[in-house]
Amino acid sequence: MSATLHSLYVHGHEYLEWAEDVVGVPLGALSESAMECHNKTVKAMKEHHARMDDLEHQSEDILHGVMWRSDPLVLSYLECVQRIKRGSIRMSRKERPAASVS
């Protein structure tokens, strides 16, 4: 038996008791809300960012989207881009992309 499996089986009840007594939230409540949040993320990826031509392509796009959203560096970049688009962060003239002349 590995050390991780031993920790889970033998000492798991201690962690559950600590989470409920000290933190005040049972572990089941945390995992349920996390699953609901993940399901909402997958649904949004499916509706807005996945190809609908094939189930394999759709699953691949959802997996890539969820992986992108789970990376903290990429997530902070995406949030910054969204704030710039909304106008809550202003870019200096040097940082702005050059306007295309048509």
C-alpha positions, 0 to 999 in steps of 0.5 A: 500500500502506498503512503498516499493510500495509507494516509487516505484510508487510515487518517481520512476521518481525521481530516473530515472531522477537522473540516467540519469542526474547525472550518465549519463546512462539511467536505461534502458541501465543498465537493458538491459546489465544486462539481456544480461550478465545473459543470457550469464551466463545461456547459459554457465551453460547450455552448460558446467555444466548442465545435459542433460538427463531431462529438470528438472535436467537441470533447477535445475543445471542451477539454482544452478550454477547461485546461486553459481556464485551470492555468492561473497564469492564463486565467489572469491574462484572460481576466486582464483582457476582459477588463480592458475590453470593458474599459475598467483598465485603460491602456496608455497610447504606447501600449495600444495596438496601432490602428489599421489603415484601410 
